[in-house]
Amino acid sequence: MKQRFAFLLLILTMLVGKNYSQVNHTLVVNAAQTKATVDPTMWGIFFEDINFGADGGIYAELVKNRSFEFFKPMMGWTVNRKKLVEGELLVINRGEENTRNPRFLRVTMNNAVKGDLGLTNEGFRGMGIKKGLRYDFSVLYRQPEAHTKLHIELTDSTKRVVGDTVLSLTEAGDSWHKAAVTFHANETLLKGRLNIWFEGNGTVDLDMISLFPGDTWKNRPGGMRADMVQLLADMKPGFIRFPGGCIVEGFDLTNRYRWKNTVGPIEERQLMINRWNIEFPYRNAPDYFQTFGLGFFEYFQLADDIGAEPLPILNCGMACQFNSAELVPMKDLDPFIQDALDLIEFANGDVNTKWGKVRAEMGHPAPFNLKMMGIGNENWGPQYIERLKAFQAAIKGKYPNIKLICSSGTDPNGERFDYLNGELRKLNADFIDEHYYRKPEWFLQNARRYDNYPRTGSKVFGGEYASHVDNTVGSKRNTWLAALSEAAFMTGLERNADVVGMASYAPLFANVDGWQWAPDLIWVNNLQAYGTPDYQVQKLFSLNKGSKAVPITLNKDAVAGQDSLYASACIDAAANELIIKVVNASDKAQNNTLQLDGVKKLAAKGKLLTMQSDLTAVNSFDSPTNVAPVESTIAIKNKKIVLNTAPYSFSVLRVKLD
Ligand code: AHR
């Protein structure tokens, strides 16, 4: 109640003007007393294909509906022809002959020359085109005679060409062939398009029409957007959770995520509607599908690239309980459990095993060293526990060292949560996945949430969280208030690192032109990506996580809201440094003295990283680091540091221990 009042006061003073009176506190750090080991996996990232995060986002494919498998087979494509002759363009369904990629386009040319008959692909809300960059075009085709030329063009909305080339299709016969060509763009466009003009006579069949930029992450053909991956790599995350989120569950079981459909050659990965296509009527995205060009192999590879532990989440035999709540009867659960066992083999198995071989054929003979996986996302009720038990028995029976992450439902309290929390602890679950999408007030009030949690048994995975500001301070935007309240809460997670083993903000990415859910950690358009203030906070925690938590107290009590001050401290054993984090969530400057006990000798100066802003401040494409850490040095004298924290600030100090 007291804290609620303090928070209201904070909002009120924020609205009527700042109070610059000063408060002085002495915070005592005891660097010699280890409170908890901080797991290297403590701060991670949560990836879900929501908000056009994968297709239209980090997966760099520029062509939308490249294999004509959307419900409307020509969605994303327009035909360029003054008057289309009946039958000139046909979408043909191979049916049983190719159930994973049934449709292709048959084009009939009547002595066509460039400009007669063509197609335009609009991309995912346009295509980001960069001046001077190489573009890789490819297509699968077959034709009775070798007669077709494709004139490839990149254009702006006025049809002005900013890059072009010609691709001759030279093979004839009944088989499919791949043709590819590269060319360069001579202008930068935020919303470019792709034209294909046909030249020739007779028919040609086309499928998997694809265009990738040449600057993908690690220059991998058909790879990911380097700018987006770089933002993740810069965080040095401890783990990456994938592929969601609700997408794991599906709106019904046919729509659940099935990892086996996402590996192997991309033309054999069976496309599926993205559940976020229809989830929110007010944010409809009729063109949102999952091509799985970014599939489980690529997720594991990404984890490997950025040094994060892979954390896949699998369907537990239950579809989303907010939607169909469809259940697999227990007698039919085996294939779901087998998927989990096979995934472990895919990730870790020898190349001579069935699934280890698939991994090796995809280019990674070495194991991915999977150590943990989640069973179910936001599933609840006795039906979940019943299914989880079956998974747990089978997985632990065969792979006792694999840690399992278990769902505690959608909310961090209430009857549903209490039931699951109790049952999961009885089952000795390795990790209990708690989700909190709450107001800033909740995050500030819950900085002590884990102070009194059981210190043994199941650990907590704060698997999804984000502070949602209300309309008084900007509708659900990634404001500094949101990020600051998360920072305050995260000091509580760090202080309780023996209880909380992992945590990740959610969701990760949002495309400005195609989002369904806000706020999000990183916003992108077709050319740029920027981290929000929340991203900057996550990054600060991750880059400054330390290896063991030590106490930091105010009047012998954890610093968790007194005078709106929040703090945590840890030792980074590898760097031999003491790290202190202090959040001042008040409108007052606070002159804190940090008293450093339990240390022999300290360097004379430390590094100080400070974030401070108005509570409504945000980052943007024009000002991507408007709210970001500023680095300075700070003096240490007689094992004391005077840390003047500005109103609404977050400070991270690093001090060398000698
Ligand atoms: O992060 C967005 C969604 O929030 C996730 O898909 C789901 O797990 C949660 O409800």
Boltz pocket constraint, residues with backbone or C-beta under 6 A from the ligand:
constraints:
  - pocket:
      binder: B
      contacts: [[A, 48], [A, 50], [A, 244], [A, 245], [A, 246], [A, 247], [A, 377], [A, 378], [A, 410], [A, 464], [A, 506], [A, 507], [A, 517]]
      max_distance: 6.0
